[in-house]
Amino acid sequence: MKYPKYGHAYATDYGARWTRHGLLTRKQAVGLAEQRDHALEKLYNPELFEKNEFGQWGLKKQFIEERRNPKW
């Protein structure tokens, strides 16, 4: 669930913990991370993230599917 080598934010960290403790499903935790993470503009890697029409940063579409369905 965390972005390997690219860092992560609080929602990802908490989502991972809550999933391990059975408080959330993995799908719920990924949704939480997608909504809440990445609010610091200067820390974004533009190769991985893009702004949407509302000015919110998000993982590029090509990486979303990889995050939801890891190959391991």
Summary of the structure (lengths in Angstrom):
residues: 72
radius of gyration: 12.1
end to end distance: 11.9
largest distance: 35.6
contacts: 161
relative contact order: 0.16
helix: 46%
strand: 11%
